[in-house]
Amino acid sequence: MGAGSAVVGFGLNLRPMTDADLPMVAEVEAAAYSHPWSMNVIRGCIKMRYDAWVAELEGVIRGHLFIQCVLDEAHLLNVCVHPTLQGQGFGRQLVAHAEARCEQLGASRIILEVRPSNKPARRLYRDAGFERIGVRPGYYPGHGSREDAWVLSKYL
Ligand SMILES: CC(C)(COP(=O)(O)OP(=O)(O)OC[C@H]1O[C@@H](n2cnc3c(N)ncnc32)[C@H](O)[C@@H]1OP(=O)(O)O)[C@@H](O)C(=O)NCCC(=O)NCCS
């Protein structure tokens, strides 16, 4: 599979993100996260040439994915599905696509951070074979105090 678009099931179409997608990606991001990435952060990720994908359903962006790959290690920076569509298997498809892309990019390992309070994401990653390898204290902003991140890893 190249870096073109990929239909991965249930009509979900994954294609590389472009600058024109920014407003919709920011909208999904804001709907899905308590502390979403700003438009500037998203723009910066594209500018940095991170591997960025949108997931479309019937032509409407409903999810996104950001991967940073350095040598043989990939960092899964963001996996996001619009709240109205969560729990239908799309997150699992995005993670499967991320793994395929990481392999294409030459990674032998994927790491990511997740909030311990984010049970859906923890279960998604656990089921995909990720294991906890560490904690980054106070990594995430919170309501009041900051929240730790669990660092998860999977060898490809
Ligand atoms: C995490 C996220 C990407 C999962 O996407 P999704 O489309 O809902 O996930 P899926 O429907 O593919 O479900 C995959 C697994 O996630 C877990 N999961 C999904 N929704 C869940 C829920 N409400 N409660 C608990 N576990 C849940 C389950 O393990 C599920 O597997 P199962 O259906 O076999 O039980 C989505 O919840 C999301 O975008 N959240 C906001 C952004 C975010 O937190 N991203 C991760 C940052 S590390």
PDBQT file of the ligand as one rigid body, heavy atoms in Angstrom, charges set to zero:
ROOT
HETATM    1  C1  LIG A 201     -10.066   6.006  21.674  1.00  0.00    +0.000 C 
HETATM    2  C2  LIG A 201     -10.913   6.071  20.414  1.00  0.00    +0.000 C 
HETATM    3  C3  LIG A 201     -10.023   6.431  19.235  1.00  0.00    +0.000 C 
HETATM    4  C4  LIG A 201     -11.562   4.705  20.159  1.00  0.00    +0.000 C 
HETATM    5  O1  LIG A 201     -12.296   4.809  18.940  1.00  0.00    +0.000 OA
HETATM    6  P1  LIG A 201     -13.618   3.962  18.708  1.00  0.00    +0.000 P 
HETATM    7  O2  LIG A 201     -14.007   4.107  17.301  1.00  0.00    +0.000 OA
HETATM    8  O3  LIG A 201     -14.623   4.315  19.728  1.00  0.00    +0.000 OA
HETATM    9  O4  LIG A 201     -13.069   2.495  19.021  1.00  0.00    +0.000 OA
HETATM   10  P2  LIG A 201     -13.680   1.123  18.474  1.00  0.00    +0.000 P 
HETATM   11  O5  LIG A 201     -15.145   1.252  18.282  1.00  0.00    +0.000 OA
HETATM   12  O6  LIG A 201     -12.850   0.662  17.344  1.00  0.00    +0.000 OA
HETATM   13  O7  LIG A 201     -13.450   0.172  19.701  1.00  0.00    +0.000 OA
HETATM   14  C5  LIG A 201     -12.209  -0.450  19.878  1.00  0.00    +0.000 C 
HETATM   15  C6  LIG A 201     -12.076  -0.842  21.320  1.00  0.00    +0.000 C 
HETATM   16  O8  LIG A 201     -11.979   0.345  22.113  1.00  0.00    +0.000 OA
HETATM   17  C7  LIG A 201     -12.571   0.094  23.357  1.00  0.00    +0.000 C 
HETATM   18  N1  LIG A 201     -13.710   0.985  23.523  1.00  0.00    +0.000 N 
HETATM   19  C8  LIG A 201     -14.337   1.716  22.562  1.00  0.00    +0.000 A 
HETATM   20  N2  LIG A 201     -15.327   2.448  23.116  1.00  0.00    +0.000 NA
HETATM   21  C9  LIG A 201     -15.305   2.162  24.425  1.00  0.00    +0.000 A 
HETATM   22  C10 LIG A 201     -16.064   2.608  25.559  1.00  0.00    +0.000 A 
HETATM   23  N3  LIG A 201     -17.049   3.498  25.452  1.00  0.00    +0.000 N 
HETATM   24  N4  LIG A 201     -15.752   2.115  26.781  1.00  0.00    +0.000 NA
HETATM   25  C11 LIG A 201     -14.754   1.230  26.937  1.00  0.00    +0.000 A 
HETATM   26  N5  LIG A 201     -14.009   0.755  25.910  1.00  0.00    +0.000 NA
HETATM   27  C12 LIG A 201     -14.296   1.218  24.691  1.00  0.00    +0.000 A 
HETATM   28  C13 LIG A 201     -12.995  -1.362  23.373  1.00  0.00    +0.000 C 
HETATM   29  O9  LIG A 201     -11.922  -2.162  23.798  1.00  0.00    +0.000 OA
HETATM   30  C14 LIG A 201     -13.261  -1.583  21.919  1.00  0.00    +0.000 C 
HETATM   31  O10 LIG A 201     -13.209  -2.923  21.565  1.00  0.00    +0.000 OA
HETATM   32  P3  LIG A 201     -14.578  -3.816  21.599  1.00  0.00    +0.000 P 
HETATM   33  O11 LIG A 201     -15.552  -3.096  20.739  1.00  0.00    +0.000 OA
HETATM   34  O12 LIG A 201     -14.132  -5.126  21.048  1.00  0.00    +0.000 OA
HETATM   35  O13 LIG A 201     -14.966  -3.856  23.046  1.00  0.00    +0.000 OA
HETATM   36  C15 LIG A 201     -12.076   7.088  20.570  1.00  0.00    +0.000 C 
HETATM   37  O14 LIG A 201     -12.747   6.806  21.769  1.00  0.00    +0.000 OA
HETATM   38  C16 LIG A 201     -11.631   8.531  20.566  1.00  0.00    +0.000 C 
HETATM   39  O15 LIG A 201     -11.437   9.132  19.521  1.00  0.00    +0.000 OA
HETATM   40  N6  LIG A 201     -11.509   9.121  21.770  1.00  0.00    +0.000 N 
HETATM   41  C17 LIG A 201     -11.130  10.536  21.881  1.00  0.00    +0.000 C 
HETATM   42  C18 LIG A 201      -9.710  10.751  21.439  1.00  0.00    +0.000 C 
HETATM   43  C19 LIG A 201      -8.762   9.861  22.209  1.00  0.00    +0.000 C 
HETATM   44  O16 LIG A 201      -8.848   9.739  23.428  1.00  0.00    +0.000 OA
HETATM   45  N7  LIG A 201      -7.816   9.257  21.471  1.00  0.00    +0.000 N 
HETATM   46  C20 LIG A 201      -6.792   8.409  22.036  1.00  0.00    +0.000 C 
HETATM   47  C21 LIG A 201      -5.678   9.235  22.575  1.00  0.00    +0.000 C 
HETATM   48  S1  LIG A 201      -4.395   8.225  23.297  1.00  0.00    +0.000 SA
ENDROOT
TORSDOF 0
